[in-house]
Amino acid sequence: MSIFINSASKIIVQGMTGSEGTKHTRRMLASGSKVVGGVTPGKGGQSVDIDGTSLPVFNTVAEAMTATGANVSVVFVPPKFAKAAVIDAIDAKMPLVVVITEGIPVHDSAFFYAYSLQKGTTQIIGPNCPGLISPEQSNVGIIPADITKRGPIGLVSKSGTLTYQMMYELRDIGFSTAVGIGGDPVIGTTHIDCLRAFQDDPDTTAIVMIGEIGGDAEERAAAFIAEYVTKPVVGYVAGFTAPEGKTMGHAGAIVSGSSGTAQAKKDALEAAGVKVGQTPSETAQLMRDILGR
């Protein structure tokens, strides 16, 4: 089992004909993902040959879904066009839309996230995220497929690079699914959404949660864990040395007073029974201790 994607997932790539879309379509295909086509308005009817695989291009997501049976879309569209691309997917009732694009205006993200809630048929992951991977089953986005294997750990992370590091640190044990949810102020899928899915997944036996300074998502996740999650959870919060009041990296990573600090998040998680490491490597060791590995 896994969450959100599996070996049956059929993926279309919005923006496949662009340089980033083509590059990462190639990577997804190489990792065994079932990419079935792409969407670029105005280029419908064309095809793209990627390492011997001919993929059709469609003008709209609805056309692509009708022709291919796709149930996942990944968005590699420049920021100024991303809102229209996601709305196209929502209007087509695409079940899962993974928005990789960085730099989307927060107003646009807020609009298409609210629109997805209004329509009630589309789950959004991202924006500004690395995507998600169920190793040896499906890989949607830009996560390297060769740094880990299939296993019992579920991973949810705000940070792309820390997603990769944690997967590599625990590569000998492996993951059911690793989800990079993105660090923007407005995102679709949250820590809590992933924690709930991992709790319900019979093949996920333990969970790693990676957060970072800014906002209160980790505190809210801690409250959810205390009430609903029975599986062991270990955590890491990036930004213990960040200066107060300074935005660090992600648009959402800003600290105001004690709210949003790494220490406040660590305290909240530990109060919920989560073991929190001071470094990614220490966090990985906490998971090894739990699993007896």
ZIHU-V199341 format. One record per backbone hydrogen bond with DSSP energy under -0.5 kcal/mol. NH is the residue of the N-H (numbers start at 1). CO is the residue of the C=O. Records with the same first field share a line. If there is no record, write none. Layout:
NH = CO  CO
This chain:
5 = 3
9 = 6
11 = 9  34
12 = 72
13 = 37
14 = 12  74
15 = 13  39
16 = 13
18 = 15
22 = 18
23 = 19
24 = 20
25 = 21
26 = 22
27 = 23
28 = 24
29 = 25
30 = 26
31 = 27
32 = 29
33 = 28
34 = 9
35 = 33
36 = 11  34
37 = 11
38 = 56
39 = 13
40 = 58
43 = 40
45 = 57
46 = 43
48 = 55
50 = 48  53
51 = 49
53 = 50
54 = 52
55 = 48  53
57 = 46
58 = 38
64 = 60
65 = 61
66 = 62
67 = 63
68 = 64
69 = 65
70 = 64
71 = 10
72 = 10
73 = 96
74 = 12
75 = 98
76 = 14  74
81 = 78
82 = 78  79
83 = 79
85 = 81
86 = 82
87 = 83
88 = 84
89 = 85
90 = 86
91 = 87
92 = 88
93 = 90
94 = 89
96 = 71
97 = 123
98 = 73
99 = 97  125
100 = 75  98
101 = 75
108 = 105
109 = 105
110 = 106
111 = 107
112 = 108
113 = 109
114 = 110
115 = 111
116 = 112
117 = 113
118 = 114
119 = 115
120 = 116
122 = 116
123 = 95
125 = 97
126 = 181
127 = 99
128 = 101
129 = 99
131 = 180
132 = 140
133 = 178
134 = 138
135 = 133
137 = 134
138 = 134
140 = 132
141 = 139
142 = 130
143 = 130
147 = 144
151 = 175
153 = 174
154 = 206
155 = 177
156 = 208
157 = 179
158 = 210
163 = 159
164 = 160
165 = 161
166 = 162
167 = 163
168 = 164
169 = 165
170 = 166
171 = 168
173 = 170
174 = 170
175 = 149
176 = 153
177 = 153
178 = 133
179 = 155
180 = 131
181 = 157  179
182 = 157
183 = 128
184 = 127
187 = 185
188 = 126
189 = 124
194 = 190
195 = 191
196 = 192
197 = 193
198 = 194
199 = 195
200 = 196
201 = 197  198
202 = 200
204 = 201
205 = 152  203
206 = 152
207 = 232
208 = 154
209 = 234
210 = 156
211 = 209  236
213 = 238
214 = 260
215 = 254
220 = 216
221 = 217
222 = 218
223 = 219
224 = 220
225 = 221
226 = 222
227 = 223
228 = 224
229 = 224  225
230 = 228
232 = 205
234 = 207
235 = 275
236 = 209
237 = 277
238 = 211  236
242 = 239
245 = 255
246 = 243
248 = 253
249 = 247
250 = 248
252 = 183
253 = 250
254 = 252
256 = 259
259 = 256
261 = 258
265 = 261
266 = 262
267 = 263
268 = 264
269 = 265
270 = 266
271 = 267
272 = 268  269
273 = 270
274 = 269
275 = 233
276 = 274
277 = 235
283 = 279
284 = 280
285 = 281
286 = 282
287 = 283
288 = 284
289 = 285
290 = 286
291 = 287
292 = 288  289
293 = 288
